[in-house]
């Protein structure tokens, strides 16, 4: 009898690859991605009294605290931007970055049972975290736009004019890529070393103070300004405020630095994540 060849849709082996799943394979799991996003949303807000309002409540409470402490007591200048708008813009972008990073940094630790029982591209889980946080960010951004519109109409705030608005997608996308790259890298470390979970919580709090969240870059003394600008997030926050509020210190050189830093970090972290993904299931 002639030999017959069997064709397989997928072949699972012990070999690992730096390249991970192909685009076609990723596309075939798009419904799983949507299901994980829905699961993340329901797990967080189901059976709560306020429900999805929790998306807005923490940043609003943080905003009140920042306005009172940093605006009234400390007196940090915010330029021509009203403190409410300045702080809220920084809060929602920082929350987006922080939640994306911390959510993806524990990918293997939080999903060990799922990974050990069924096969699917591991990158689907971090992408579901980013998608969930992007949804939350857009809701918070809508509230910011409403506040900005109020100041335009009733408080004589000058709207941004020119091509500055084009910085908005660059700032948001680069922030997401940077958070995902950092999260993928630390997800490998948290799977191997449980101590990293504690360091991440502490580190992300300290990292905020070298990022222009509660202060504009223009107020940083020139002799230490270079230190803040080494942070790839700094140009992104300034771009974000410039695009929506019309004021920010943006240098094309530092913007390029942030974009390249995010791209290189994400590429390297993705290769590491793909190579170590299946090996770490027995470690977690």
N, C-alpha and C positions, 0 to 999 in steps of 0.2 A: 504493500500500500504506500502511496506517495505521502511524504511527510507534510503536515499542515502547520502553518505558522499561526500562532495565537497573537492577536493584537490587543493591547491593553490601553485603557484610557489613562491610568496612572500606574506607576510601578514604585513601590515603597521599598527602599533598601537601607542598609546601615551606613551607606555613604552620605557624607554631608558636602554641601557646596557653598561657595561664597556667593553665588549668584541667586540662590533662592528660587522661588516660583516664577514662571514666565508670566507675561501679561495675560495670555489666554487663560492660564490656570487661575490667576487672580480674578479675572472677569467671571469665571464660572462659580466663584464663591461670593459674588456680590450680594446675594440674598442673605448669606450668613452675616456679612458685614452689616446689612440693614437690621437684621435680627439682634445682633449684639448691641447696636446703638439703641434700639428700642429697649433691650434688657437693661442697659446702663441707666437709661432714663427712668424706667419703672422702679428699679431697685432703689434709686435715690429719692424719688418723690412719692411713690405709692404708700398709702396709709399714713400720710403726714397731714397735719391740719391745714397748713398753708399751701401744700402742693407745689406746683411750679413757681409760686411766688418766691420760693427759696432761692431761685436764680437771681432775683433782684434784691432780696432782703440783706444778704451779707455785704454786697458792695455799697448799698445805701447806708448801712450802719457804719461801715468803714469810712465812707465819705464824711459823715457827720463827725466822726472822731478826728479825721485828718484836718477838717476845716477848723475845729475848735482848738486842737493841740498845735498843729503846725501853722495854721493860718492866724489864729488869735494869740495864743500864748508864745510860741516861738517866733512868729512873724516872718516866716520864709516868704520872700517875694515871688510872685508868679507873673511878673511882667504886666502886660495889658490884659491878660486873660483873667476873668473872674475866678477866684479860688475854687468855687464849686465845679466849674467846668475843667479846670486844670487838674484837680485831684481826681475827679471821676474818670477822666480820660486815662490817667496813669493807672488807676485802680483796675479798670476792666481789662486793659491790655496786660497788666502784670498777672491778674487772676487767670487770664487765658494761658499765658506762658507757664505759670506755676502749676496749674491744674493739669495741663498737657504733659509737662515734664514728670511730675510726681505720679500721675496715672500710668504712664508708660514705663517708668523706672522699676515698677514692681510687677511687670508682665508675667514673668515665669513663676514668681512666688505666689501670685494671686490666682493663677490659672493652671497650676500644676496638675490638678485632677482632670481638667478638661483636655490638656495637651496629652496626657498619658492614655486617654481612652479613645480618641478619635483623631484622624489625620486631617489637617487643613493647613494652608500656609500660615505660619506663626505670625507673620506681619499683619494679618487681619485684625488681631486683637489690639495692637497699638494704633492702627488706623481707626478702629472703632472708638477708642478713647479720644483721639484727635477730633473725629467727627462729632462726638457728643459735646465736647468742650467748645467746638466751633458753633454749634447750635446755641449753647448758653451765651457765648460771646455775642452773637448776633442779636439776641434778645436784649442784653445789656446795652449794646450799641444803639439799638432803637431808642432806648430811654435817653441815652446821651444826645442823640440827634434831636429829640423832643426838647431837651433842656437848651441845646444850642439854638434851636429855632425860637424858643422863648426869649433868649437874650438878644437875638437878631431883631426881633419884632418890638420888644418892649424895653430893652436895656441899651440900645444903640451899639451893640457889638458888631464890628465890621466882619462880614463873612469873608472867608478865604477867596482870593481872586487869582486867576491864572492857572498854571499847570501844577500848582502845589497839591491839588486834590489827587493828582496821579500818584503821589507818594503813598496814598492809603493802601492800595492792594499790595504794594511792595513791602510795606511795614508789616501787615498782617500775615502774608504768606511766608515771609522770611522768619518772622517770630515763630510760626507753626513749625517750619522746617527745623529751626534751631532747637526748639523744645523736643521735637521728635528725635532728632539726632542725639541729643543729650540723654533722652529717655531710653533709647535703644542701647546706648553704651552702658548706662548704669543698670539696665535690666539684667545684663550678663553678670555684673558685679554683685548685685543684690541676690542673685540666685546662688552664687558661690559663697558670699560672705554676708551673713545676716546683719553684721554691724553697719553695713553701708546704708541700711534703711534709716538708722538713727542719724547718721551723718548727713543724709540727704535732707531730712527735716530741718536740721540746724543750718546746713549750708544754704538752702533756698531762702531762709530768713535773712541771713547775713548778705546774700547776693543782692537783695533788694536795695540795700543801702549804697551800693556802688552802681546802681541803676537810677537814672533820673525819673523816679516815680513820684517822689514828694518834693522835688526841687527841679528847676530848669537847669539845663547844662550851662547856660550863660552866667549863672550865679556862682559856679564853681571857680575858685581861684585858679588863675592861669598856671601857676607852678604845679598844681596837682590835677589840672584838667585832663592831661594826657592819660592819667591813670584811669579816670572814668571812661575816657574814649577808647581805652583798650577793651572795655567790655563791649562785645558785639551787640548787646541789646540797647546801648545808649543811643546810637543813631536811629534805631527803629522807633524808640519812644519819641524822639524829637520829630521824626518824620510823621508819626501818627498825629501828634498835636498840630504840626504845621498843616497837615491836610484837612483837619476838621476845624481847628480853632484859629488858623492863620498866623501862628507864631511858633517858631522853633529854630534851633541852631542846627542846620543841615549842611554837611560838607560832602560833595560827591565822592571824595576819596574815602571817607569813613563809611559811607553807604556801600561802596564797592567792597570795602573790607568786611562789613557785616554779611553781605550776600555771599561772598566767596568763603568766609569762615563757616557759614551755615551749610553751604553746599558741600564743602570738603568734610566737615564733621558728620553730616548725614550720610554721605557716601561711605566713609570709613566705618561708621557705626552700623550701617545696614549690612555691610560685608561681614562684620564680626557677629552680628545678630544671626544672620543666615547660617554661618559656619558653626556657631556654638548652640544654636537653637535646640536641635534634637539631642545633643550630648547632655544638655543641662537637665533634661527630664529626670534622669536617674540621680541627679545631685540634689535637686530641690526637696 
